[in-house]
Amino acid sequence: MPRSFSRRIIQHGILLCTSAVSTGFLGQYMLEKNKLRASSAPLHRPAVWLDDYPSREAQIDIMSKESEYDIVVVGGGATGCGVAVDAASRGLKVALVEKYDFSSGTSSRSTKLIHGGVRYLQKAILQFDSEQYHMVKEALSERGNLLKIAPHLSYPLPIMLPVYKWYLLPYYYAGIKSYDLVSGRQLLRWSYVISKTKALELFPMLKKEKLVGAIVYYDGQHNDARMNIALAFTAIRMGANIANHCTVTDFIHENIEINSSDGKTETKKVIRGVKCLDRYRNKEFTIRAKCVVNATGPYTDEIRQLDDPSTPKICQPSAGVHIVLPDYYSPTNMGLLDPNTSDGRVIFFLPWQKHTMAGTTDTPCEVTDYPSPSTEDVDFILGEIKNYLSSDIQVRRGDVLAAWSGIRPLVLNPNKKDTQSIARNHIIHVSDSGLVTIGGGKWTTYRQMAEETVNRCIQSAQLQPKNNCVTKGLTLSGGEKWTATSYIRLVQDYGIETDVAIHLSNTYGDQANKVADLSSLTGKRWPVIGKRLHAEFPYIEAEVSYAIKEYARTAIDMLARRTRLSFLNVIAAEEALPRIIDIMARELKWNEKKQKEEMDRAKTFLLREMGLNLKRDMRRNVPINFTREEMSYYMKHFRQMDVENKGFLTLSDLKRHLQVSDSDISQEELRILMHEVDQNQNGIIETEEFLQLMSAINTGAVSTSHFIKAARIGKMKGTSGVERSGGGV
């Protein structure tokens, strides 16, 4: 062994041991001195806790008739619903309106992590930045609280940081240990170092070459959209009046006389409520209030300028794209962190809802109601994934099941004269007219943001709460009586499939039995109840009925927030859409025109915002470039189905051909097969569409195909070296 190589090994070993020992002693010292334990404020219920609550329409009627509220919140994301929870828990009279559905914006499009931010702590240490340090410490404290108040929706998740250079191991280890120590009383579990062998055992898909070891640390994970809905209904059960699909069209201003500092009387314009439009019923109404809170995320400036058109903009929107891949891309209970991407951004690679989620990007953008993932962002994430996965795994664009973009509302601080730097944490600003704006922040710190916002409301509007903030340890709706084994009672009492029972329990908590009560018989020996919306997912039809009771009013509400179908598999969401609309039409009394509107709107949503257009474009952009032998092979299969030599296939052709091998194929299955190949949706399968599908399968742009399997068309093999046909029909 060369002497220089031995010296490097010894140096690296000493450095690693020194880092580990010193960090260990420091951690032990702080543990003993400060008695750090994973503890929190005692869990408790609020004084008012309703078992039943008004319908959405009744809520709007109540708000329009109420003489005056203490606070009206504009925005039903995590922050807005958090403010409603905090205000209601203090005994204040509170109302909230949301333009679309609860969590329809950024709050349902997060990385699904409840975390402090490892990279922010790194910057805080390296740059001696106390602001970032306190932001991480606050977030870690809130992480522990959120994991306890919503145990059915959140849980600790181990995340692996693979290391491919020896000298980086002690550096990363010291950083992650610092993250543990800053967690303080809210520490989930201690991080640890593992060998290359152990890392590959825990994460078999990992790239083996040059791997020297890994570090595993813990953060929280949750179902963000459902967590947001739990916040909304926690506020409702405490007596708050809340409604979705209501947009604020204007403020109610009043002029009041005040005494200026020089003793003169002046007239001041103040906000005394909001004018709203119920978008579902197309009905206008007003809500009067002593204080109005602007918690609209990316729409912060839109609401601020509704109050005062001359006010400068403070929101700096940034788009973050995520993609979803099949479950085999990651272990079921181990995430991955890539701290050094090709352009310096951090990429997470996480198991979520029995799938694998990867992201995020960070690109400046414009505020829009319809944020869309781009091909460039999807390709960037896939490229970074390839760098960390084994060469045995073929990372294919066709494996992308869904993709979405969320707008992160970074803000400038209007309270400071220097507005050149974006606030790393949240900001609270009170305008001259009394509008309280809460901007910035992140999911994990929603509760702290809400507490500070309500404090500012009390101060600026001179409100009279019955008690101080009590949201630390305040159990959210669904979490009070839930246990990890609650699903077993659902299986035993209702005859529901185990995976469906687990899903219901982990989504609705101790309210899951209310969903089961709405379930209809399957007509089978087992399961007794619980008809699925889609065969591949545990979502059942009764959830549509229950979601309507929870104010769901559009098919998109069901696809995106009340189930997570569109976020997990955009094709499956499209397939489940007709049945969802059937159920909603029956219960909400939709006529044919309304049903068509909902169908068209939902399909546009899937195409534009959930990546369905990207999947179709992948197909269309794949060149048809077969060898002559391959072309002959595939055309032979096409002609076997096109017995009349028309040059295209109809549904009848497809049915006749497939019934030769499967006489039990249903009309619905035929429709799915036809839809898969018929890209221009003209009701026939043209020769070029057929060849395009075969080319997409061969190149990996499409991962699997029901049509190819049903028609029993295999790939050509052993044709390498044969002259290419020139690409095309």
Buried (B, 14 or more C-beta within 10 A) or exposed (E): EEEEEEEEEEEBEEBBEEBBEEBEEBBEEBBEEEEBEBEBBEBEEBEEEEEEBBEBBEBBBEBBEBEEBBBBBBBBBBBBBBBBBBBBBBBBBBBBBBBBBBBBBBBBBBBBBBBBBBBBBBBBBEEEBEEBBBBBBBBBBBBBBBBBBBBBBBBBBBBBBBBBEBEBBBBBBBBBBBBBBBBBBBBBEBBBBBEBEBBBEBBEBBBEEEBBBBBBBBBBBBBBBBBBBBBBBBBBBBBBBBBBBBBBEEBBEEEEEEEEEEEEEEEEBBBBBBBBBBBBBEBEBBBBBBBBBBBBBBBBBBBBEBBBEEBEBBBBBBBBBBBBBBEEBBBEEBBBBBBEBEEEBBBBBBBBBBBBBBBBBBBEBEBEEEBBBBBEBBEBBBEBBBBBBBEEBEBBBBBBBBBBBBBBBBBBBBEEEEEEEBBBBBBBBBBEBBBBBBBBBBBBBBBBBBBBBBBBBBEBBEBEBEEEBBBBEBBBBBBBEBEEEBBBBBBEEBBBBEEBBBBBBBBBBBBBBEBBEBBEEBEEEEBBBBBBBBEBBBBBBBBBBBBBBBBBBBBBBBBBBBBBBBBBBBBBBBBBBBBBBBBBBEEBEBEEEBBEBBBEEBBBBBBBBBBBBBBEEBBEEBEBBBBEBBBEBBBEBBEEBBEEEEEBBBBEBBBEBBEEEEEEBEEEBBBBBBBBBBBEEEEBBBBBBBBBBBBBBBBBBBBEBBBBEBBEBEEBEEEEEEEEBEEEE
